[in-house]
Amino acid sequence: MSEIIQVSLRGSRREFFVNPRQIWLRLRDRVVVQGEHGEMLGTVLLKDPMLIELKRPGPVTREVIRKAEEEDLDQDDKNGKLEEEAYEYCQKRIAARELKMELSEVEVAFRRNRMTFFFTAEQRVDFRELVKDLASKFQTRIELRQIGVRDQAKRVDGCGPCGRAFCCSTWMKSFHPVTLKMAREQNLSLNPTKISGACGRLMCCLSYELAQYRDSAAKMPPVGTKISTGKGTVTVTRTESYSETVWVRDDEGAEHKIAYDEMPPGPYHKCGDCSCGKKKPGGGEAAAEGEAPPQG
């Protein structure tokens, strides 16, 4: 069975390749691999079979062609300089033609048989004349590809408010929907500057701990619940799902913080939601209307 390795490509892309020629490789070796449109230059990132298996690469069809030689590295340096030149020229032509688009990145194929210009725009853009300008200047196949702002952040990379590299540019394989409801469920500030990422959209990490918040909220007593304790009846004023603590107010108006583990057993519901004076089925009897029994 041929060896499978993970290779770091330009930007933050990481892909798996098969090594059918059994080329002897070490970590951080530069290699030439099969790309979508021809050869690509990358760096060996992972070789350990057990770690590769944990990442579940699935079917791997693209191959490692060879270990990068001096000529390949020189070609990559020249491509980098060409990308800088193409970026500046394209910016000038966009301004000259007054196109409402923002250029994100230029990618030159390893063998220079294609140049791809990535851009963002709020609406569809007629860039046919721009393509003619670029093709006339660089004498190769030109492709303009419109991407979203989240894809732009993934390609450009950077650091988030947490101080770490963007999740989308390091380990996330695909984007998932993120909504304001997720922030509300976690009692987060709805200030856009606090919950938006560098791309201007809601941060992907708003969904990471959502399941834990929902599980905690489901078992916590709702605000307004009256609970009988050994020191009298208290009313729930607010809850903290993440730390699983409950704030209650006693008959004298003083507030107390109680850990969920120290609460009388549930389930709980607001006073008035039920007039039977008992717990829900299977929960035994309650000490008061809809409350948990007192603990001494």
N, C-alpha and C positions, 0 to 999 in steps of 0.2 A: 504494500500500500504506500502510495506516494505521500511525502511529508506535506503538511499544511502549515503555512505560516501567516502571521498577520503583518501587514505592511502599512506604514504611515505614509500617506500621500500628501500632496500639497494642502496647505491649510490645516483643517482638523479632520480630514477624511482618513478613515482606517478601513481597510478591506482585507479579505482573506484570499490567498493565492496558493495553488498547489505547486509543488516543486518536483515535477516528474523527472528531471534530469539529475536529481540528487546532488545539486550544487552545494558545496560545503559553505554554510553561512553562519555568521555570528550576529548577535544583537547589535544594532546600529550600523550594520553593513548597508551600503547603498546598492540597490538592485534595480534592474530594468524589468518591468512587468507588462503584461497585456492590459491595455486600457480599453475604454469604450470606443475610442477612435484611434487606436494604434498604441504605440509604446508609451509608457509612463515611467518616470523615475520616482523611486520611493526609498524608505528606510525600514529595515527589518525591526519590527517592534516586539514581536512575541513568537517564540518557537516551541515552548514547552507543550507537549501533546496534551497533558492533563489540563492546563490552563486553556488551551485552544478548545478542548472538549466542553469545558464549563461555559464558554461563550457561545456554544451551539451555532457554528458557522453555517450549517445547512449544506446544500450542494455547492461545491466550489469547482468552477470550470476554468477560470482564468489562471494562467500559468506565470511562473517566474521564468523570464527569458534568459537572463544572464546576470552575473555580478557586474555592477557598474565599473566601467573603465575610465581612464583619464579623459578620453575623448567625450564620454557621456557627461562627465562632470563639467567639462568646458562648455558643452552644448547647453547644459542647464543654466550656467551663468549667463550665457549670451541670451537665452530665452528670457531670463529675469530682466535684463536691460531692455530688451525689446518690449516687454510688458509695460515697463515704466514709460517708454516712449509712446506706446500705443494709448496708454491711459491719458497722457497729457494731450495728445492729438485729438482723441475722441472728445475730451472735455471741451476743447476749443470748437470743434465742429458742432457739438450740441448747443453751445452758446450762440454760435453764428447762425444756426438754423432755428434758434428759439424753440427748441423742443422741451416739453415739460417732462423731463425724466432726470433721474439721478444715477450716474454711473457708479457702480459698486466695485467692480473688479474686472481685470482682464486676464484671461488665461490663454497662453500660447501652448499648443500641442508640442510634444517633445520633438517631433520631426518638422515642426513649423508648417504642417499641411492644413492647419486650422487655427483660427483665432476666435475665441468666444468672449463676448462682452456682456457682462451681467449688469442689469440695471433695475431700478425700482421706479414705479410711476403709479399715480393714483388712478389714471385712466389709460385706455389704449392709446398707443403712440404710433403714428405713421413714420417709421424710420427707414423707409426705402431709399431715400436720398442719402441718408447717413451711411447706409450700407455701401452705396456706390462710392462715397468718399473714402471709406476705409479700405475697400477692395482696391481702389485705384492707388492708394498710398502704400499698402503692404503686399499687394500681389499674391494673395492667398485666399482661401475660403474664409468668409466672415459669417459669424453667427451672433445675433443679438438675442439674448434670453432674458425675459422679464421674470423677476423673482419677487417674493413677498418680503416684508421688512424682517420677519423672523428668520427667513432663509438668508437674508443679507447678514444679520448678526451672526448666524452660524458660520458663514463663510469668512467673515472678517475677523471674528473672535474678539475677545476682550475679557474684562473682569466685571462681575456683577456687584451689587451692593454688599454682598457677603465677603467680598475680597477674593473669591475663587474664580477660576475661569468659567465661562458660560457653560451651563449644562448641555445646551444644544450643540456646542462645538467640541465637547469632550466625550460624553458617553451616551447621550440620548440618540436613539435610532430614528425616531419620528416624533412629530409634534402631536400634542393632544389638546382637546378643547379646555380652555380655562375661562371661568365666568366670575362675575362679581359675587354671585351667590356663594361661591367657595370662600371668598374673603369674609362675607357676613357670617357664615357658619363658624368661622374661627375667631370671630370678634376682632377682626383686624381693622385698622383705620382704612377708610375708603378714599383717603387722599391719593390721587393718581401718582404723585411723586414717590409715594411709599410702596406702592404695590405694582408699579410698572417697571419693566426691564429696560435695557439699553435700546431695544428695538421699538419701544413705545407701546408695546402690548403688555397685557397682564403677565406677571412673572410665572413661568412654568412651575416653579416650586410651590405655588399656592395649592397644588393638588397633592403634594407628597404626603402630608400628614392629615389630609382630609378624612380618610377612613378612621383614623384614631379619634379625631374630634367627633365624628358622627357616632362612633361606638360609645364614647363617653357621654355625649349629649343624650343618647337614647336611654341610658340608665340613671342619669342624674334627675333629681326632682325639678319640675318646672318652677319658674318664678311664681310666687303666690301660694305655693303649697304650704299647708299648715301641718306641722309634725309635732306629735306629743313626745316629750322627753321626760326624764326623771325630774327636771327642773321647771317643767311647765311646757306650754305650747309655744312654739316658735314658728315664724313665717319666713320662707325662703325669699330673699331679696335679689340675689344674683348667683350665678354659678361660673366656675372657671373650668372649662372642659379639659384643657391640656393638663393642668395640675390636679384635676379631679378633686376640687374643693368646693364647698358650698358656704355662702354667706347667709346667715339667718338673723332675724330681729326678734328679740324677746318682748314680753309684755311691757317692759319699762323703756323700750325704744333703743336699747343698746344692740349693736351688731357684733356677731361672733363668726369666726371662720372655723369651719369644721371640715376635716378630711372626709372624703366619701367612705373610706373604710371604717370610720367611726360613726357613720350614720345608722339609724335604725333601718332594718331591712325593708326594701321596697316590695312591689312596685309603687310608684307615687303618682298622684294626679292632683290637680288643683281642687281646692275645696269648692264644691258647687258642681263639679263635673259629674259627681255621682252622689246620690242621696240614700244609698243603701247602708252606709255606715260600715261597709266591709271592704276588704281588699278585692282585687280582681281575682277571678277563679284560680285556685291553686295557691293563693298567697296567704291563706288563713284569715283570721279576723283582724280588723283594725281597731285601734284604741279610740279613734275619733272619726269624724266624717271624712273618709278618704285618706287617713293618715296611717303611717306605720305605727306598730305598737311601741309603747315606751320601753326604754332600757333603763334599768336601775343604776 
